[in-house]
Amino acid sequence: MPHPIIVIASFLTAIRSTWELSRMVREKRAAKTLKTEAKSTLVLLQQAYRKGLLLEREFDYLFERLMRAEACNDVAALQKIRADFQAILARPSRRRVERQRDMDY
């Protein structure tokens, strides 16, 4: 009959290994999600800027935050950037009128 301490140690090792494996899988999944969402967010930012929905200052600010979030592998920051981007697009279209006035001169 095996010693109880050996059985408990083996059981704890199995639990720890399972936890480590699940942690690694979560990190890989988060990195993959970050990569695909960062690309799609960048495309959305560029399209909005080209259409005149974002000012250059706003685009630069969001782009810098996007690059920082991608460099730090921060999924939460990327989600905040997307939320801020949606909030900017939901604002009244006063900015578009100002941009049109600037282009008329």
ROFIKE-607289 format. One record per residue (C-alpha): residue in three letters; x, y, z negated; residue number from 1; chain. Coordinates in steps of 0.25 Angstrom, whole numbers, always signed. Example, Ala and Ser with C-alpha at 12.3 -4.5 7.8 and 13.67 -1.06 7.14 Angstrom:
// ROFIKE-607289
+--------+-------+-------+-------+-----+--------+
| residu |    xx |    yy |    zz | num | chaine |
+--------+-------+-------+-------+-----+--------+
|    Ala |   +49 |   -18 |   -31 |   1 |      A |
|    Ser |   +55 |    -4 |   -29 |   2 |      A |
+--------+-------+-------+-------+-----+--------+
This chain:
// ROFIKE-607289
+--------+-------+-------+-------+-----+--------+
| residu |    xx |    yy |    zz | num | chaine |
+--------+-------+-------+-------+-----+--------+
|    Met |    +0 |    +0 |    +0 |   1 |      A |
|    Pro |    +6 |   +14 |    +4 |   2 |      A |
|    His |    +9 |   +24 |    -7 |   3 |      A |
|    Pro |    -2 |   +34 |    -8 |   4 |      A |
|    Ile |    +8 |   +46 |    -7 |   5 |      A |
|    Ile |   +12 |   +41 |    +7 |   6 |      A |
|    Val |    -3 |   +39 |   +11 |   7 |      A |
|    Ile |    -6 |   +54 |    +6 |   8 |      A |
|    Ala |    +7 |   +59 |   +13 |   9 |      A |
|    Ser |    +3 |   +52 |   +26 |  10 |      A |
|    Phe |   -11 |   +58 |   +25 |  11 |      A |
|    Leu |    -6 |   +72 |   +23 |  12 |      A |
|    Thr |    +4 |   +71 |   +34 |  13 |      A |
|    Ala |    -7 |   +67 |   +44 |  14 |      A |
|    Ile |   -16 |   +78 |   +39 |  15 |      A |
|    Arg |    -4 |   +88 |   +41 |  16 |      A |
|    Ser |    -1 |   +83 |   +55 |  17 |      A |
|    Thr |   -15 |   +84 |   +59 |  18 |      A |
|    Trp |   -16 |   +98 |   +54 |  19 |      A |
|    Glu |    -3 |  +102 |   +61 |  20 |      A |
|    Leu |    -8 |   +96 |   +74 |  21 |      A |
|    Ser |   -21 |  +103 |   +73 |  22 |      A |
|    Arg |   -14 |  +116 |   +70 |  23 |      A |
|    Met |    -5 |  +115 |   +83 |  24 |      A |
|    Val |   -17 |  +112 |   +91 |  25 |      A |
|    Arg |   -24 |  +124 |   +86 |  26 |      A |
|    Glu |   -12 |  +133 |   +89 |  27 |      A |
|    Lys |   -11 |  +127 |  +103 |  28 |      A |
|    Arg |   -25 |  +129 |  +106 |  29 |      A |
|    Ala |   -25 |  +144 |  +101 |  30 |      A |
|    Ala |   -12 |  +147 |  +109 |  31 |      A |
|    Lys |   -19 |  +141 |  +122 |  32 |      A |
|    Thr |   -32 |  +149 |  +119 |  33 |      A |
|    Leu |   -23 |  +162 |  +116 |  34 |      A |
|    Lys |   -16 |  +160 |  +130 |  35 |      A |
|    Thr |   -29 |  +158 |  +138 |  36 |      A |
|    Glu |   -37 |  +169 |  +131 |  37 |      A |
|    Ala |   -25 |  +179 |  +132 |  38 |      A |
|    Lys |   -25 |  +177 |  +147 |  39 |      A |
|    Ser |   -40 |  +179 |  +148 |  40 |      A |
|    Thr |   -39 |  +191 |  +139 |  41 |      A |
|    Leu |   -28 |  +198 |  +147 |  42 |      A |
|    Val |   -36 |  +196 |  +160 |  43 |      A |
|    Leu |   -48 |  +202 |  +154 |  44 |      A |
|    Leu |   -40 |  +214 |  +149 |  45 |      A |
|    Gln |   -34 |  +216 |  +163 |  46 |      A |
|    Gln |   -47 |  +215 |  +170 |  47 |      A |
|    Ala |   -53 |  +225 |  +160 |  48 |      A |
|    Tyr |   -42 |  +235 |  +162 |  49 |      A |
|    Arg |   -42 |  +234 |  +177 |  50 |      A |
|    Lys |   -57 |  +236 |  +177 |  51 |      A |
|    Gly |   -55 |  +249 |  +168 |  52 |      A |
|    Leu |   -62 |  +243 |  +156 |  53 |      A |
|    Leu |   -50 |  +245 |  +147 |  54 |      A |
|    Leu |   -41 |  +257 |  +146 |  55 |      A |
|    Glu |   -26 |  +254 |  +148 |  56 |      A |
|    Arg |   -24 |  +257 |  +133 |  57 |      A |
|    Glu |   -34 |  +246 |  +129 |  58 |      A |
|    Phe |   -28 |  +237 |  +139 |  59 |      A |
|    Asp |   -14 |  +239 |  +134 |  60 |      A |
|    Tyr |   -19 |  +237 |  +119 |  61 |      A |
|    Leu |   -26 |  +224 |  +122 |  62 |      A |
|    Phe |   -15 |  +219 |  +131 |  63 |      A |
|    Glu |    -5 |  +221 |  +120 |  64 |      A |
|    Arg |   -14 |  +214 |  +109 |  65 |      A |
|    Leu |   -16 |  +203 |  +119 |  66 |      A |
|    Met |    -1 |  +201 |  +121 |  67 |      A |
|    Arg |    +1 |  +201 |  +106 |  68 |      A |
|    Ala |    -9 |  +191 |  +103 |  69 |      A |
|    Glu |    -4 |  +182 |  +114 |  70 |      A |
|    Ala |   +10 |  +183 |  +109 |  71 |      A |
|    Cys |    +6 |  +180 |   +94 |  72 |      A |
|    Asn |    -4 |  +169 |   +99 |  73 |      A |
|    Asp |   -15 |  +176 |   +91 |  74 |      A |
|    Val |   -28 |  +171 |   +96 |  75 |      A |
|    Ala |   -36 |  +180 |   +86 |  76 |      A |
|    Ala |   -29 |  +192 |   +92 |  77 |      A |
|    Leu |   -33 |  +188 |  +106 |  78 |      A |
|    Gln |   -48 |  +187 |  +102 |  79 |      A |
|    Lys |   -47 |  +200 |   +95 |  80 |      A |
|    Ile |   -41 |  +206 |  +108 |  81 |      A |
|    Arg |   -53 |  +200 |  +116 |  82 |      A |
|    Ala |   -63 |  +206 |  +107 |  83 |      A |
|    Asp |   -57 |  +219 |  +107 |  84 |      A |
|    Phe |   -57 |  +218 |  +123 |  85 |      A |
|    Gln |   -72 |  +215 |  +123 |  86 |      A |
|    Ala |   -74 |  +227 |  +113 |  87 |      A |
|    Ile |   -67 |  +236 |  +123 |  88 |      A |
|    Leu |   -75 |  +231 |  +135 |  89 |      A |
|    Ala |   -88 |  +233 |  +127 |  90 |      A |
|    Arg |   -86 |  +247 |  +124 |  91 |      A |
|    Pro |   -93 |  +258 |  +132 |  92 |      A |
|    Ser |   -88 |  +261 |  +146 |  93 |      A |
|    Arg |   -83 |  +275 |  +142 |  94 |      A |
|    Arg |   -69 |  +271 |  +145 |  95 |      A |
|    Arg |   -73 |  +267 |  +160 |  96 |      A |
|    Val |   -79 |  +281 |  +162 |  97 |      A |
|    Glu |   -66 |  +287 |  +157 |  98 |      A |
|    Arg |   -58 |  +278 |  +166 |  99 |      A |
|    Gln |   -66 |  +282 |  +178 | 100 |      A |
|    Arg |   -64 |  +297 |  +174 | 101 |      A |
|    Asp |   -49 |  +295 |  +174 | 102 |      A |
|    Met |   -49 |  +288 |  +187 | 103 |      A |
|    Asp |   -57 |  +300 |  +194 | 104 |      A |
|    Tyr |   -46 |  +310 |  +191 | 105 |      A |
+--------+-------+-------+-------+-----+--------+
